[in-house]
C-alpha cells in the first residue's frame, strides 16, 4: 500500500509539473496569481439556476460600478451608426468582445475587437493605443450571454485597475453574444481566414 | 478470482478509465467515432458529436487547451472563497492536466496503481463537489435533486446530476479496482518488472 501511495504522489508531482509548465508556455494559460473574480461592491451572489435573477444581479452590479447598461436594440443602433461613414464615429466608439479569441473569430458583433479578459495583457498589446486615444468617447463591452459576468469584470479591470477608461465611458451590453446572435443573425462578422 | 480473468478485467477497466479521462480533458480532439468490428464505441466515454461541439463551446475545445473557461466552472462550485484565488486558479490549470496525464498513464499501464489511486481521489472529490452543488441548486430552486442540471466541468456540458453521479461512481469503482489489482497484464509496469526479474 505504501508503494501505491508513493506512486500516487509521484504521479501527481509529474502531472502537476506538466500542467504548470503547459500553463506557463501556452498562449491561453491563466495567471495563477491573479484574482479573476474580485468581489464587487454589492457582493452579489447570483442565484443558481435562475437566469432572470442572475441577469438582474449582474445588472445591479454593473450599475453600482458606474457603468451604463445597453440593450440589444441600442447596440444595434450603434452598430448601424458605426457602419455609416457619414456619422464619423469610427474613432470615438469601440466595441470590445470579452469572450475567448476563438469565439470572437467564429463570429462577433460587427466592428467588435477581441479583448479576451483572461488574456488581457496580450489583448491590450493591440488595444491599449485605441483605449488611450483622446478621441475615444465610449467603449461598449459584451461577453457570451446575459448571465456571463466577464463583461462586468473586464469593464471593472479596464476602469478601476488599469485606468484605461473612465466609468462614464463604459456601456455594458448585458445580453451578450447570445442575445445579439438571436436578434441579428444577419449582422455577424467573422474573423478573416 | 481466476487469475487470467482478473488480469483481463483489470486491463479492460484500466483502458476504459484511461480513455474516459482522456476524453474529458481533450474535448473535441477526442475521436467519437471509434469502432471495433463495425460497432461504434462512442457511448463508452463522454462524447461530442458535431452538433454538441457547437453547443458546448469551450468544453468542445478541451479544458486542457483553454483553462479559463474551466476556471469559471470551478468557481461556480463555490469551494474557494475570497482570497483563495490562487487555489482556484491552480485547480483550473492543473486538474485537466492531471486527467490527461492520468489517462495516458492508465492506458500505458505506467505507475498503474498510484495513478489509479490518485484519479480515484480526484473523482471522489469532484463527485462530492457535484453532489454538494446539486443540493444547493435543488435547495434554491425547489427542484428535486435528480431534476437538477448544470455544467459540472466534466467535459460534457450541462447534464442531469443523477446520471453524472452514477457515471462518476462507476469510474471511481473502476479506478479503485485498478489500484488494488495485482495484475500488470499488458502494461509498462509489467514489462519493467519482467526485465528486472530477468536481470
Boltz contact constraints between the chains, C-beta under 6 A:
constraints:
  - contact:
      token1: [A, 4]
      token2: [B, 113]
      max_distance: 6.0
  - contact:
      token1: [A, 4]
      token2: [B, 114]
      max_distance: 6.0
  - contact:
      token1: [A, 4]
      token2: [B, 117]
      max_distance: 6.0
  - contact:
      token1: [A, 7]
      token2: [B, 111]
      max_distance: 6.0
  - contact:
      token1: [A, 7]
      token2: [B, 113]
      max_distance: 6.0
  - contact:
      token1: [A, 7]
      token2: [B, 114]
      max_distance: 6.0
  - contact:
      token1: [A, 8]
      token2: [B, 114]
      max_distance: 6.0
  - contact:
      token1: [A, 8]
      token2: [B, 117]
      max_distance: 6.0
  - contact:
      token1: [A, 8]
      token2: [B, 118]
      max_distance: 6.0
  - contact:
      token1: [A, 11]
      token2: [B, 111]
      max_distance: 6.0
  - contact:
      token1: [A, 11]
      token2: [B, 114]
      max_distance: 6.0
  - contact:
      token1: [A, 11]
      token2: [B, 115]
      max_distance: 6.0
  - contact:
      token1: [A, 11]
      token2: [B, 118]
      max_distance: 6.0
  - contact:
      token1: [A, 12]
      token2: [B, 118]
      max_distance: 6.0
  - contact:
      token1: [A, 15]
      token2: [B, 97]
      max_distance: 6.0
  - contact:
      token1: [A, 15]
      token2: [B, 98]
      max_distance: 6.0
  - contact:
      token1: [A, 15]
      token2: [B, 101]
      max_distance: 6.0
  - contact:
      token1: [A, 16]
      token2: [B, 94]
      max_distance: 6.0
  - contact:
      token1: [A, 18]
      token2: [B, 97]
      max_distance: 6.0
  - contact:
      token1: [A, 18]
      token2: [B, 101]
      max_distance: 6.0
  - contact:
      token1: [A, 19]
      token2: [B, 93]
      max_distance: 6.0
  - contact:
      token1: [A, 19]
      token2: [B, 94]
      max_distance: 6.0
  - contact:
      token1: [A, 19]
      token2: [B, 97]
      max_distance: 6.0
  - contact:
      token1: [A, 23]
      token2: [B, 93]
      max_distance: 6.0
  - contact:
      token1: [A, 28]
      token2: [B, 66]
      max_distance: 6.0
  - contact:
      token1: [A, 30]
      token2: [B, 67]
      max_distance: 6.0
  - contact:
      token1: [A, 30]
      token2: [B, 68]
      max_distance: 6.0
  - contact:
      token1: [A, 30]
      token2: [B, 89]
      max_distance: 6.0
  - contact:
      token1: [A, 30]
      token2: [B, 93]
      max_distance: 6.0
  - contact:
      token1: [A, 32]
      token2: [B, 89]
      max_distance: 6.0
  - contact:
      token1: [A, 32]
      token2: [B, 90]
      max_distance: 6.0
  - contact:
      token1: [A, 35]
      token2: [B, 85]
      max_distance: 6.0
  - contact:
      token1: [A, 37]
      token2: [B, 75]
      max_distance: 6.0
  - contact:
      token1: [A, 39]
      token2: [B, 82]
      max_distance: 6.0
  - contact:
      token1: [A, 47]
      token2: [B, 140]
      max_distance: 6.0
  - contact:
      token1: [A, 48]
      token2: [B, 137]
      max_distance: 6.0
  - contact:
      token1: [A, 48]
      token2: [B, 140]
      max_distance: 6.0
  - contact:
      token1: [A, 49]
      token2: [B, 137]
      max_distance: 6.0
  - contact:
      token1: [A, 49]
      token2: [B, 141]
      max_distance: 6.0
  - contact:
      token1: [A, 118]
      token2: [B, 68]
      max_distance: 6.0
